């Protein structure tokens, strides 16, 4: 979580989103972002929060992909720092 944005990784919903992705939730609005390129797969966030999430994904892409690989193999992913830490 950073700047009020809650980040979640639901790796079992690959039927809906066929790529490694995260869910970003801000005050009841949810967007799903591709980890590999930061594109929005579904939903939307306010523009300023969207920019923060895209920047965070770019900074932590390798960590996010590593966590995705751990999670889909039944292992616990590591926490990733937010932008405000």
PyMOL Python script that loads the backbone (N, CA, C, O; Angstrom):
from pymol import cmd

cmd.read_pdbstr("""\
ATOM      1  N   UNK A   1       0.842  -1.181   0.000  1.00  0.00           N
ATOM      2  CA  UNK A   1       0.000   0.000   0.000  1.00  0.00           C
ATOM      3  C   UNK A   1       0.888   1.246   0.000  1.00  0.00           C
ATOM      4  O   UNK A   1       1.872   1.310   0.737  1.00  0.00           O
ATOM      5  N   UNK A   2       0.546   2.215  -0.812  1.00  0.00           N
ATOM      6  CA  UNK A   2       1.237   3.497  -0.817  1.00  0.00           C
ATOM      7  C   UNK A   2       0.286   4.575  -1.315  1.00  0.00           C
ATOM      8  O   UNK A   2      -0.504   4.351  -2.232  1.00  0.00           O
ATOM      9  N   UNK A   3       0.374   5.737  -0.703  1.00  0.00           N
ATOM     10  CA  UNK A   3      -0.479   6.882  -1.035  1.00  0.00           C
ATOM     11  C   UNK A   3      -1.957   6.503  -1.126  1.00  0.00           C
ATOM     12  O   UNK A   3      -2.688   6.999  -1.984  1.00  0.00           O
ATOM     13  N   UNK A   4      -2.377   5.624  -0.236  1.00  0.00           N
ATOM     14  CA  UNK A   4      -3.774   5.203  -0.189  1.00  0.00           C
ATOM     15  C   UNK A   4      -4.165   4.177  -1.231  1.00  0.00           C
ATOM     16  O   UNK A   4      -5.333   3.800  -1.326  1.00  0.00           O
ATOM     17  N   UNK A   5      -3.199   3.722  -2.015  1.00  0.00           N
ATOM     18  CA  UNK A   5      -3.462   2.730  -3.067  1.00  0.00           C
ATOM     19  C   UNK A   5      -3.086   1.349  -2.539  1.00  0.00           C
ATOM     20  O   UNK A   5      -1.941   1.117  -2.150  1.00  0.00           O
ATOM     21  N   UNK A   6      -4.039   0.449  -2.528  1.00  0.00           N
ATOM     22  CA  UNK A   6      -3.798  -0.920  -2.098  1.00  0.00           C
ATOM     23  C   UNK A   6      -3.496  -1.777  -3.323  1.00  0.00           C
ATOM     24  O   UNK A   6      -4.284  -1.830  -4.267  1.00  0.00           O
ATOM     25  N   UNK A   7      -2.355  -2.440  -3.297  1.00  0.00           N
ATOM     26  CA  UNK A   7      -1.938  -3.292  -4.412  1.00  0.00           C
ATOM     27  C   UNK A   7      -2.150  -4.747  -4.015  1.00  0.00           C
ATOM     28  O   UNK A   7      -1.750  -5.174  -2.932  1.00  0.00           O
ATOM     29  N   UNK A   8      -2.783  -5.496  -4.904  1.00  0.00           N
ATOM     30  CA  UNK A   8      -3.014  -6.917  -4.666  1.00  0.00           C
ATOM     31  C   UNK A   8      -2.597  -7.709  -5.887  1.00  0.00           C
ATOM     32  O   UNK A   8      -2.619  -7.217  -7.015  1.00  0.00           O
ATOM     33  N   UNK A   9      -2.215  -8.953  -5.631  1.00  0.00           N
ATOM     34  CA  UNK A   9      -1.847  -9.853  -6.714  1.00  0.00           C
ATOM     35  C   UNK A   9      -2.742 -11.085  -6.605  1.00  0.00           C
ATOM     36  O   UNK A   9      -2.617 -11.873  -5.667  1.00  0.00           O
ATOM     37  N   UNK A  10      -3.644 -11.245  -7.570  1.00  0.00           N
ATOM     38  CA  UNK A  10      -4.521 -12.406  -7.626  1.00  0.00           C
ATOM     39  C   UNK A  10      -4.065 -13.273  -8.794  1.00  0.00           C
ATOM     40  O   UNK A  10      -4.533 -13.108  -9.920  1.00  0.00           O
ATOM     41  N   UNK A  11      -3.164 -14.182  -8.521  1.00  0.00           N
ATOM     42  CA  UNK A  11      -2.557 -14.959  -9.592  1.00  0.00           C
ATOM     43  C   UNK A  11      -3.450 -16.081 -10.094  1.00  0.00           C
ATOM     44  O   UNK A  11      -3.149 -16.669 -11.132  1.00  0.00           O
ATOM     45  N   UNK A  12      -4.541 -16.402  -9.396  1.00  0.00           N
ATOM     46  CA  UNK A  12      -5.445 -17.463  -9.857  1.00  0.00           C
ATOM     47  C   UNK A  12      -6.461 -16.982 -10.887  1.00  0.00           C
ATOM     48  O   UNK A  12      -7.166 -17.805 -11.471  1.00  0.00           O
ATOM     49  N   UNK A  13      -6.560 -15.673 -11.131  1.00  0.00           N
ATOM     50  CA  UNK A  13      -7.546 -15.195 -12.108  1.00  0.00           C
ATOM     51  C   UNK A  13      -6.945 -15.021 -13.500  1.00  0.00           C
ATOM     52  O   UNK A  13      -7.308 -14.094 -14.224  1.00  0.00           O
ATOM     53  N   UNK A  14      -6.031 -15.907 -13.871  1.00  0.00           N
ATOM     54  CA  UNK A  14      -5.396 -15.813 -15.180  1.00  0.00           C
ATOM     55  C   UNK A  14      -6.364 -16.118 -16.318  1.00  0.00           C
ATOM     56  O   UNK A  14      -6.077 -15.798 -17.471  1.00  0.00           O
ATOM     57  N   UNK A  15      -7.507 -16.735 -16.010  1.00  0.00           N
ATOM     58  CA  UNK A  15      -8.513 -16.941 -17.058  1.00  0.00           C
ATOM     59  C   UNK A  15      -9.061 -15.602 -17.542  1.00  0.00           C
ATOM     60  O   UNK A  15      -9.382 -15.440 -18.719  1.00  0.00           O
ATOM     61  N   UNK A  16      -9.164 -14.650 -16.623  1.00  0.00           N
ATOM     62  CA  UNK A  16      -9.701 -13.335 -16.966  1.00  0.00           C
ATOM     63  C   UNK A  16      -8.615 -12.428 -17.557  1.00  0.00           C
ATOM     64  O   UNK A  16      -8.839 -11.743 -18.555  1.00  0.00           O
ATOM     65  N   UNK A  17      -7.438 -12.436 -16.923  1.00  0.00           N
ATOM     66  CA  UNK A  17      -6.314 -11.605 -17.371  1.00  0.00           C
ATOM     67  C   UNK A  17      -5.149 -12.555 -17.621  1.00  0.00           C
ATOM     68  O   UNK A  17      -4.527 -13.036 -16.674  1.00  0.00           O
ATOM     69  N   UNK A  18      -4.856 -12.822 -18.858  1.00  0.00           N
ATOM     70  CA  UNK A  18      -3.913 -13.874 -19.226  1.00  0.00           C
ATOM     71  C   UNK A  18      -2.443 -13.550 -19.003  1.00  0.00           C
ATOM     72  O   UNK A  18      -1.586 -14.333 -19.411  1.00  0.00           O
ATOM     73  N   UNK A  19      -2.129 -12.454 -18.385  1.00  0.00           N
ATOM     74  CA  UNK A  19      -0.737 -12.046 -18.190  1.00  0.00           C
ATOM     75  C   UNK A  19      -0.489 -11.777 -16.706  1.00  0.00           C
ATOM     76  O   UNK A  19      -1.440 -11.559 -15.956  1.00  0.00           O
ATOM     77  N   UNK A  20       0.772 -11.789 -16.271  1.00  0.00           N
ATOM     78  CA  UNK A  20       1.066 -11.384 -14.891  1.00  0.00           C
ATOM     79  C   UNK A  20       0.547  -9.964 -14.667  1.00  0.00           C
ATOM     80  O   UNK A  20       0.804  -9.067 -15.470  1.00  0.00           O
ATOM     81  N   UNK A  21      -0.178  -9.771 -13.580  1.00  0.00           N
ATOM     82  CA  UNK A  21      -0.828  -8.470 -13.360  1.00  0.00           C
ATOM     83  C   UNK A  21      -1.049  -8.214 -11.884  1.00  0.00           C
ATOM     84  O   UNK A  21      -0.926  -9.113 -11.051  1.00  0.00           O
ATOM     85  N   UNK A  22      -1.377  -6.970 -11.579  1.00  0.00           N
ATOM     86  CA  UNK A  22      -1.739  -6.559 -10.223  1.00  0.00           C
ATOM     87  C   UNK A  22      -3.080  -5.845 -10.263  1.00  0.00           C
ATOM     88  O   UNK A  22      -3.515  -5.354 -11.304  1.00  0.00           O
ATOM     89  N   UNK A  23      -3.716  -5.800  -9.117  1.00  0.00           N
ATOM     90  CA  UNK A  23      -4.947  -5.041  -8.938  1.00  0.00           C
ATOM     91  C   UNK A  23      -4.612  -3.873  -8.027  1.00  0.00           C
ATOM     92  O   UNK A  23      -4.033  -4.064  -6.957  1.00  0.00           O
ATOM     93  N   UNK A  24      -4.969  -2.678  -8.437  1.00  0.00           N
ATOM     94  CA  UNK A  24      -4.745  -1.474  -7.641  1.00  0.00           C
ATOM     95  C   UNK A  24      -6.105  -0.914  -7.232  1.00  0.00           C
ATOM     96  O   UNK A  24      -6.965  -0.674  -8.080  1.00  0.00           O
ATOM     97  N   UNK A  25      -6.295  -0.709  -5.927  1.00  0.00           N
ATOM     98  CA  UNK A  25      -7.572  -0.260  -5.375  1.00  0.00           C
ATOM     99  C   UNK A  25      -7.357   1.067  -4.659  1.00  0.00           C
ATOM    100  O   UNK A  25      -6.520   1.173  -3.763  1.00  0.00           O
ATOM    101  N   UNK A  26      -8.111   2.062  -5.057  1.00  0.00           N
ATOM    102  CA  UNK A  26      -8.041   3.369  -4.406  1.00  0.00           C
ATOM    103  C   UNK A  26      -9.453   3.875  -4.174  1.00  0.00           C
ATOM    104  O   UNK A  26     -10.172   4.190  -5.122  1.00  0.00           O
ATOM    105  N   UNK A  27      -9.847   3.951  -2.916  1.00  0.00           N
ATOM    106  CA  UNK A  27     -11.159   4.460  -2.507  1.00  0.00           C
ATOM    107  C   UNK A  27     -12.306   3.830  -3.302  1.00  0.00           C
ATOM    108  O   UNK A  27     -13.206   4.526  -3.773  1.00  0.00           O
ATOM    109  N   UNK A  28     -12.258   2.516  -3.440  1.00  0.00           N
ATOM    110  CA  UNK A  28     -13.344   1.796  -4.106  1.00  0.00           C
ATOM    111  C   UNK A  28     -13.220   1.697  -5.617  1.00  0.00           C
ATOM    112  O   UNK A  28     -13.994   0.977  -6.249  1.00  0.00           O
ATOM    113  N   UNK A  29     -12.273   2.395  -6.205  1.00  0.00           N
ATOM    114  CA  UNK A  29     -12.032   2.265  -7.642  1.00  0.00           C
ATOM    115  C   UNK A  29     -10.890   1.264  -7.831  1.00  0.00           C
ATOM    116  O   UNK A  29      -9.882   1.316  -7.125  1.00  0.00           O
ATOM    117  N   UNK A  30     -11.061   0.364  -8.780  1.00  0.00           N
ATOM    118  CA  UNK A  30     -10.067  -0.682  -8.995  1.00  0.00           C
ATOM    119  C   UNK A  30      -9.642  -0.704 -10.460  1.00  0.00           C
ATOM    120  O   UNK A  30     -10.463  -0.583 -11.369  1.00  0.00           O
ATOM    121  N   UNK A  31      -8.339  -0.860 -10.659  1.00  0.00           N
ATOM    122  CA  UNK A  31      -7.796  -1.047 -12.007  1.00  0.00           C
ATOM    123  C   UNK A  31      -6.843  -2.233 -11.967  1.00  0.00           C
ATOM    124  O   UNK A  31      -6.172  -2.477 -10.965  1.00  0.00           O
ATOM    125  N   UNK A  32      -6.798  -2.954 -13.064  1.00  0.00           N
ATOM    126  CA  UNK A  32      -5.897  -4.094 -13.207  1.00  0.00           C
ATOM    127  C   UNK A  32      -4.819  -3.699 -14.204  1.00  0.00           C
ATOM    128  O   UNK A  32      -5.114  -3.252 -15.312  1.00  0.00           O
ATOM    129  N   UNK A  33      -3.560  -3.870 -13.793  1.00  0.00           N
ATOM    130  CA  UNK A  33      -2.420  -3.451 -14.603  1.00  0.00           C
ATOM    131  C   UNK A  33      -1.538  -4.634 -14.965  1.00  0.00           C
ATOM    132  O   UNK A  33      -1.273  -5.497 -14.128  1.00  0.00           O
ATOM    133  N   UNK A  34      -1.088  -4.673 -16.203  1.00  0.00           N
ATOM    134  CA  UNK A  34      -0.088  -5.641 -16.631  1.00  0.00           C
ATOM    135  C   UNK A  34       1.236  -5.295 -15.955  1.00  0.00           C
ATOM    136  O   UNK A  34       1.640  -4.133 -15.930  1.00  0.00           O
ATOM    137  N   UNK A  35       1.900  -6.292 -15.416  1.00  0.00           N
ATOM    138  CA  UNK A  35       3.204  -6.052 -14.793  1.00  0.00           C
ATOM    139  C   UNK A  35       4.250  -5.764 -15.866  1.00  0.00           C
ATOM    140  O   UNK A  35       5.150  -4.953 -15.648  1.00  0.00           O
ATOM    141  N   UNK A  36       4.145  -6.400 -16.989  1.00  0.00           N
ATOM    142  CA  UNK A  36       5.187  -6.298 -18.007  1.00  0.00           C
ATOM    143  C   UNK A  36       5.267  -4.940 -18.697  1.00  0.00           C
ATOM    144  O   UNK A  36       6.347  -4.527 -19.121  1.00  0.00           O
ATOM    145  N   UNK A  37       4.145  -4.245 -18.815  1.00  0.00           N
ATOM    146  CA  UNK A  37       4.223  -2.946 -19.489  1.00  0.00           C
ATOM    147  C   UNK A  37       3.375  -1.854 -18.840  1.00  0.00           C
ATOM    148  O   UNK A  37       3.326  -0.732 -19.344  1.00  0.00           O
ATOM    149  N   UNK A  38       2.710  -2.169 -17.734  1.00  0.00           N
ATOM    150  CA  UNK A  38       1.946  -1.160 -17.013  1.00  0.00           C
ATOM    151  C   UNK A  38       0.645  -0.750 -17.667  1.00  0.00           C
ATOM    152  O   UNK A  38       0.016   0.214 -17.231  1.00  0.00           O
ATOM    153  N   UNK A  39       0.224  -1.459 -18.703  1.00  0.00           N
ATOM    154  CA  UNK A  39      -1.036  -1.104 -19.343  1.00  0.00           C
ATOM    155  C   UNK A  39      -2.219  -1.519 -18.469  1.00  0.00           C
ATOM    156  O   UNK A  39      -2.136  -2.473 -17.696  1.00  0.00           O
ATOM    157  N   UNK A  40      -3.301  -0.795 -18.607  1.00  0.00           N
ATOM    158  CA  UNK A  40      -4.524  -1.093 -17.862  1.00  0.00           C
ATOM    159  C   UNK A  40      -5.274  -2.201 -18.600  1.00  0.00           C
ATOM    160  O   UNK A  40      -5.602  -2.066 -19.779  1.00  0.00           O
ATOM    161  N   UNK A  41      -5.538  -3.282 -17.898  1.00  0.00           N
ATOM    162  CA  UNK A  41      -6.275  -4.404 -18.473  1.00  0.00           C
ATOM    163  C   UNK A  41      -7.764  -4.282 -18.210  1.00  0.00           C
ATOM    164  O   UNK A  41      -8.581  -4.790 -18.978  1.00  0.00           O
ATOM    165  N   UNK A  42      -8.116  -3.607 -17.122  1.00  0.00           N
ATOM    166  CA  UNK A  42      -9.526  -3.425 -16.764  1.00  0.00           C
ATOM    167  C   UNK A  42      -9.628  -2.325 -15.710  1.00  0.00           C
ATOM    168  O   UNK A  42      -8.686  -2.090 -14.953  1.00  0.00           O
ATOM    169  N   UNK A  43     -10.768  -1.661 -15.668  1.00  0.00           N
ATOM    170  CA  UNK A  43     -11.035  -0.648 -14.649  1.00  0.00           C
ATOM    171  C   UNK A  43     -10.270   0.640 -14.878  1.00  0.00           C
ATOM    172  O   UNK A  43      -9.697   0.867 -15.943  1.00  0.00           O
ATOM    173  N   UNK A  44     -10.275   1.488 -13.839  1.00  0.00           N
ATOM    174  CA  UNK A  44      -9.513   2.738 -13.909  1.00  0.00           C
ATOM    175  C   UNK A  44      -9.351   3.323 -12.521  1.00  0.00           C
ATOM    176  O   UNK A  44     -10.102   3.012 -11.597  1.00  0.00           O
ATOM    177  N   UNK A  45      -8.348   4.179 -12.403  1.00  0.00           N
ATOM    178  CA  UNK A  45      -8.076   4.933 -11.185  1.00  0.00           C
ATOM    179  C   UNK A  45      -8.048   6.409 -11.553  1.00  0.00           C
ATOM    180  O   UNK A  45      -7.924   6.755 -12.728  1.00  0.00           O
ATOM    181  N   UNK A  46      -8.161   7.284 -10.554  1.00  0.00           N
ATOM    182  CA  UNK A  46      -7.986   8.715 -10.855  1.00  0.00           C
ATOM    183  C   UNK A  46      -6.612   8.934 -11.509  1.00  0.00           C
ATOM    184  O   UNK A  46      -5.654   8.233 -11.183  1.00  0.00           O
ATOM    185  N   UNK A  47      -6.517   9.899 -12.424  1.00  0.00           N
ATOM    186  CA  UNK A  47      -5.280  10.095 -13.196  1.00  0.00           C
ATOM    187  C   UNK A  47      -3.997  10.184 -12.365  1.00  0.00           C
ATOM    188  O   UNK A  47      -2.994   9.578 -12.743  1.00  0.00           O
ATOM    189  N   UNK A  48      -3.992  10.908 -11.263  1.00  0.00           N
ATOM    190  CA  UNK A  48      -2.772  11.034 -10.454  1.00  0.00           C
ATOM    191  C   UNK A  48      -2.390   9.700  -9.825  1.00  0.00           C
ATOM    192  O   UNK A  48      -1.208   9.365  -9.758  1.00  0.00           O
ATOM    193  N   UNK A  49      -3.365   8.944  -9.370  1.00  0.00           N
ATOM    194  CA  UNK A  49      -3.086   7.627  -8.768  1.00  0.00           C
ATOM    195  C   UNK A  49      -2.635   6.644  -9.843  1.00  0.00           C
ATOM    196  O   UNK A  49      -1.759   5.812  -9.603  1.00  0.00           O
ATOM    197  N   UNK A  50      -3.230   6.740 -11.017  1.00  0.00           N
ATOM    198  CA  UNK A  50      -2.820   5.893 -12.146  1.00  0.00           C
ATOM    199  C   UNK A  50      -1.335   6.106 -12.444  1.00  0.00           C
ATOM    200  O   UNK A  50      -0.595   5.138 -12.618  1.00  0.00           O
ATOM    201  N   UNK A  51      -0.901   7.352 -12.504  1.00  0.00           N
ATOM    202  CA  UNK A  51       0.498   7.654 -12.794  1.00  0.00           C
ATOM    203  C   UNK A  51       1.423   7.076 -11.731  1.00  0.00           C
ATOM    204  O   UNK A  51       2.502   6.576 -12.046  1.00  0.00           O
ATOM    205  N   UNK A  52       0.995   7.147 -10.461  1.00  0.00           N
ATOM    206  CA  UNK A  52       1.806   6.576  -9.383  1.00  0.00           C
ATOM    207  C   UNK A  52       1.948   5.067  -9.537  1.00  0.00           C
ATOM    208  O   UNK A  52       3.037   4.520  -9.363  1.00  0.00           O
ATOM    209  N   UNK A  53       0.850   4.397  -9.863  1.00  0.00           N
ATOM    210  CA  UNK A  53       0.888   2.941 -10.021  1.00  0.00           C
ATOM    211  C   UNK A  53       1.787   2.558 -11.197  1.00  0.00           C
ATOM    212  O   UNK A  53       2.600   1.642 -11.073  1.00  0.00           O
ATOM    213  N   UNK A  54       1.656   3.237 -12.322  1.00  0.00           N
ATOM    214  CA  UNK A  54       2.487   2.935 -13.495  1.00  0.00           C
ATOM    215  C   UNK A  54       3.968   3.145 -13.166  1.00  0.00           C
ATOM    216  O   UNK A  54       4.808   2.337 -13.560  1.00  0.00           O
ATOM    217  N   UNK A  55       4.289   4.216 -12.454  1.00  0.00           N
ATOM    218  CA  UNK A  55       5.677   4.470 -12.061  1.00  0.00           C
ATOM    219  C   UNK A  55       6.183   3.385 -11.124  1.00  0.00           C
ATOM    220  O   UNK A  55       7.311   2.914 -11.266  1.00  0.00           O
ATOM    221  N   UNK A  56       5.355   2.988 -10.169  1.00  0.00           N
ATOM    222  CA  UNK A  56       5.731   1.940  -9.214  1.00  0.00           C
ATOM    223  C   UNK A  56       5.988   0.621  -9.941  1.00  0.00           C
ATOM    224  O   UNK A  56       6.957  -0.075  -9.640  1.00  0.00           O
ATOM    225  N   UNK A  57       5.125   0.278 -10.893  1.00  0.00           N
ATOM    226  CA  UNK A  57       5.317  -0.948 -11.669  1.00  0.00           C
ATOM    227  C   UNK A  57       6.643  -0.884 -12.427  1.00  0.00           C
ATOM    228  O   UNK A  57       7.392  -1.861 -12.439  1.00  0.00           O
ATOM    229  N   UNK A  58       6.938   0.235 -13.050  1.00  0.00           N
ATOM    230  CA  UNK A  58       8.185   0.381 -13.815  1.00  0.00           C
ATOM    231  C   UNK A  58       9.407   0.197 -12.909  1.00  0.00           C
ATOM    232  O   UNK A  58      10.374  -0.461 -13.292  1.00  0.00           O
ATOM    233  N   UNK A  59       9.358   0.772 -11.726  1.00  0.00           N
ATOM    234  CA  UNK A  59      10.472   0.677 -10.782  1.00  0.00           C
ATOM    235  C   UNK A  59      10.658  -0.758 -10.278  1.00  0.00           C
ATOM    236  O   UNK A  59      11.784  -1.223 -10.104  1.00  0.00           O
ATOM    237  N   UNK A  60       9.546  -1.445 -10.049  1.00  0.00           N
ATOM    238  CA  UNK A  60       9.592  -2.766  -9.399  1.00  0.00           C
ATOM    239  C   UNK A  60       9.216  -3.924 -10.328  1.00  0.00           C
ATOM    240  O   UNK A  60       8.828  -4.992  -9.852  1.00  0.00           O
ATOM    241  N   UNK A  61       9.325  -3.729 -11.628  1.00  0.00           N
ATOM    242  CA  UNK A  61       8.898  -4.779 -12.564  1.00  0.00           C
ATOM    243  C   UNK A  61       9.564  -6.125 -12.279  1.00  0.00           C
ATOM    244  O   UNK A  61       8.885  -7.151 -12.243  1.00  0.00           O
ATOM    245  N   UNK A  62      10.877  -6.135 -12.078  1.00  0.00           N
ATOM    246  CA  UNK A  62      11.573  -7.397 -11.819  1.00  0.00           C
ATOM    247  C   UNK A  62      11.083  -8.057 -10.529  1.00  0.00           C
ATOM    248  O   UNK A  62      10.871  -9.269 -10.489  1.00  0.00           O
ATOM    249  N   UNK A  63      10.906  -7.261  -9.486  1.00  0.00           N
ATOM    250  CA  UNK A  63      10.406  -7.799  -8.212  1.00  0.00           C
ATOM    251  C   UNK A  63       8.992  -8.337  -8.363  1.00  0.00           C
ATOM    252  O   UNK A  63       8.666  -9.396  -7.827  1.00  0.00           O
ATOM    253  N   UNK A  64       8.155  -7.610  -9.090  1.00  0.00           N
ATOM    254  CA  UNK A  64       6.774  -8.042  -9.297  1.00  0.00           C
ATOM    255  C   UNK A  64       6.713  -9.350 -10.085  1.00  0.00           C
ATOM    256  O   UNK A  64       5.939 -10.244  -9.745  1.00  0.00           O
ATOM    257  N   UNK A  65       7.517  -9.462 -11.123  1.00  0.00           N
ATOM    258  CA  UNK A  65       7.539 -10.696 -11.910  1.00  0.00           C
ATOM    259  C   UNK A  65       8.075 -11.866 -11.084  1.00  0.00           C
ATOM    260  O   UNK A  65       7.593 -12.992 -11.215  1.00  0.00           O
ATOM    261  N   UNK A  66       9.064 -11.606 -10.241  1.00  0.00           N
ATOM    262  CA  UNK A  66       9.590 -12.649  -9.361  1.00  0.00           C
ATOM    263  C   UNK A  66       8.518 -13.096  -8.368  1.00  0.00           C
ATOM    264  O   UNK A  66       8.356 -14.292  -8.125  1.00  0.00           O
ATOM    265  N   UNK A  67       7.789 -12.141  -7.797  1.00  0.00           N
ATOM    266  CA  UNK A  67       6.696 -12.477  -6.873  1.00  0.00           C
ATOM    267  C   UNK A  67       5.596 -13.253  -7.588  1.00  0.00           C
ATOM    268  O   UNK A  67       5.034 -14.192  -7.025  1.00  0.00           O
ATOM    269  N   UNK A  68       5.287 -12.870  -8.815  1.00  0.00           N
ATOM    270  CA  UNK A  68       4.277 -13.583  -9.597  1.00  0.00           C
ATOM    271  C   UNK A  68       4.694 -15.049  -9.757  1.00  0.00           C
ATOM    272  O   UNK A  68       3.890 -15.959  -9.556  1.00  0.00           O
ATOM    273  N   UNK A  69       5.957 -15.262 -10.120  1.00  0.00           N
ATOM    274  CA  UNK A  69       6.464 -16.627 -10.305  1.00  0.00           C
ATOM    275  C   UNK A  69       6.383 -17.420  -9.001  1.00  0.00           C
ATOM    276  O   UNK A  69       6.000 -18.590  -9.009  1.00  0.00           O
ATOM    277  N   UNK A  70       6.738 -16.795  -7.893  1.00  0.00           N
ATOM    278  CA  UNK A  70       6.615 -17.473  -6.601  1.00  0.00           C
ATOM    279  C   UNK A  70       5.166 -17.844  -6.322  1.00  0.00           C
ATOM    280  O   UNK A  70       4.867 -18.979  -5.952  1.00  0.00           O
ATOM    281  N   UNK A  71       4.272 -16.880  -6.502  1.00  0.00           N
ATOM    282  CA  UNK A  71       2.864 -17.083  -6.161  1.00  0.00           C
ATOM    283  C   UNK A  71       2.222 -18.187  -7.004  1.00  0.00           C
ATOM    284  O   UNK A  71       1.499 -19.026  -6.467  1.00  0.00           O
ATOM    285  N   UNK A  72       2.472 -18.197  -8.289  1.00  0.00           N
ATOM    286  CA  UNK A  72       1.846 -19.223  -9.129  1.00  0.00           C
ATOM    287  C   UNK A  72       2.410 -20.607  -8.845  1.00  0.00           C
ATOM    288  O   UNK A  72       1.802 -21.614  -9.210  1.00  0.00           O
ATOM    289  N   UNK A  73       3.565 -20.663  -8.198  1.00  0.00           N
ATOM    290  CA  UNK A  73       4.148 -21.945  -7.804  1.00  0.00           C
ATOM    291  C   UNK A  73       3.856 -22.286  -6.349  1.00  0.00           C
ATOM    292  O   UNK A  73       4.493 -23.163  -5.765  1.00  0.00           O
ATOM    293  N   UNK A  74       2.883 -21.581  -5.769  1.00  0.00           N
ATOM    294  CA  UNK A  74       2.426 -21.895  -4.418  1.00  0.00           C
ATOM    295  C   UNK A  74       3.323 -21.395  -3.300  1.00  0.00           C
ATOM    296  O   UNK A  74       3.189 -21.827  -2.155  1.00  0.00           O
ATOM    297  N   UNK A  75       4.233 -20.491  -3.621  1.00  0.00           N
ATOM    298  CA  UNK A  75       5.130 -19.944  -2.605  1.00  0.00           C
ATOM    299  C   UNK A  75       4.712 -18.535  -2.235  1.00  0.00           C
ATOM    300  O   UNK A  75       4.051 -17.838  -3.004  1.00  0.00           O
ATOM    301  N   UNK A  76       5.108 -18.138  -1.055  1.00  0.00           N
ATOM    302  CA  UNK A  76       4.729 -16.810  -0.557  1.00  0.00           C
ATOM    303  C   UNK A  76       5.574 -15.722  -1.234  1.00  0.00           C
ATOM    304  O   UNK A  76       6.804 -15.778  -1.209  1.00  0.00           O
ATOM    305  N   UNK A  77       4.901 -14.731  -1.838  1.00  0.00           N
ATOM    306  CA  UNK A  77       5.662 -13.621  -2.456  1.00  0.00           C
ATOM    307  C   UNK A  77       6.256 -12.707  -1.383  1.00  0.00           C
ATOM    308  O   UNK A  77       5.772 -12.648  -0.253  1.00  0.00           O
ATOM    309  N   UNK A  78       7.304 -12.006  -1.765  1.00  0.00           N
ATOM    310  CA  UNK A  78       7.951 -11.065  -0.865  1.00  0.00           C
ATOM    311  C   UNK A  78       7.256  -9.703  -0.918  1.00  0.00           C
ATOM    312  O   UNK A  78       6.753  -9.312  -1.971  1.00  0.00           O
ATOM    313  N   UNK A  79       7.220  -8.978   0.198  1.00  0.00           N
ATOM    314  CA  UNK A  79       6.646  -7.621   0.163  1.00  0.00           C
ATOM    315  C   UNK A  79       7.525  -6.706  -0.716  1.00  0.00           C
ATOM    316  O   UNK A  79       8.743  -6.866  -0.789  1.00  0.00           O
ATOM    317  N   UNK A  80       6.874  -5.763  -1.366  1.00  0.00           N
ATOM    318  CA  UNK A  80       7.587  -4.795  -2.217  1.00  0.00           C
ATOM    319  C   UNK A  80       7.273  -3.403  -1.684  1.00  0.00           C
ATOM    320  O   UNK A  80       6.116  -3.072  -1.422  1.00  0.00           O
ATOM    321  N   UNK A  81       8.290  -2.612  -1.531  1.00  0.00           N
ATOM    322  CA  UNK A  81       8.130  -1.263  -0.977  1.00  0.00           C
ATOM    323  C   UNK A  81       7.233  -0.393  -1.853  1.00  0.00           C
ATOM    324  O   UNK A  81       7.243  -0.489  -3.080  1.00  0.00           O
ATOM    325  N   UNK A  82       6.465   0.447  -1.190  1.00  0.00           N
ATOM    326  CA  UNK A  82       5.661   1.431  -1.892  1.00  0.00           C
ATOM    327  C   UNK A  82       6.493   2.650  -2.242  1.00  0.00           C
ATOM    328  O   UNK A  82       7.662   2.735  -1.867  1.00  0.00           O
ATOM    329  N   UNK A  83       5.905   3.584  -2.952  1.00  0.00           N
ATOM    330  CA  UNK A  83       6.616   4.807  -3.326  1.00  0.00           C
ATOM    331  C   UNK A  83       6.827   5.746  -2.157  1.00  0.00           C
ATOM    332  O   UNK A  83       7.699   6.613  -2.207  1.00  0.00           O
ATOM    333  N   UNK A  84       6.031   5.583  -1.095  1.00  0.00           N
ATOM    334  CA  UNK A  84       6.109   6.516   0.027  1.00  0.00           C
ATOM    335  C   UNK A  84       6.987   5.991   1.156  1.00  0.00           C
ATOM    336  O   UNK A  84       6.955   6.538   2.258  1.00  0.00           O
ATOM    337  N   UNK A  85       7.768   4.948   0.910  1.00  0.00           N
ATOM    338  CA  UNK A  85       8.628   4.386   1.958  1.00  0.00           C
ATOM    339  C   UNK A  85      10.076   4.677   1.682  1.00  0.00           C
ATOM    340  O   UNK A  85      10.944   4.280   2.459  1.00  0.00           O
TER     341      UNK A  85
END
""", "prot")
cmd.dss("prot")
cmd.show_as("cartoon", "prot")
cmd.util.cbc("prot")
cmd.orient("prot")
